[in-house]
């Protein structure tokens, strides 16, 4: 199974350090619109090529994260903390990888729109 993914046009490429065991599908106002399914990694452990030269960010809500998308095709690739601290993590959108990777993980449903609790 490939741990390499990219945005639609290939300007932003991602390489995971390992396959995730779980992922999160969130229903917050942003995630439900982008359709992202998130795997979490320690900040700096995912190789992101083409960033920042081919990306732009969007900051919303409590202003702790920046959502990163390709400047050319607009596909959301990952998010990063605005102020990285020791032990910080970032989220990688698994929809940018071959479908088999996403099919191999347990996807947990998270209620980011209301309760901030897992629904499963």
Beta strands, then each sheet from edge to edge (+ up, - down):
strand 1: 4-6
strand 2: 13-15
strand 3: 22-26
strand 4: 37-42
strand 5: 47-49
strand 6: 55-59
strand 7: 65-70
strand 8: 76-81
strand 9: 89-93
strand 10: 106-110
sheet 1: 1+ 2- 5+
sheet 2: 6+ 7- 8+ 9- 4+ 3- 10-
end
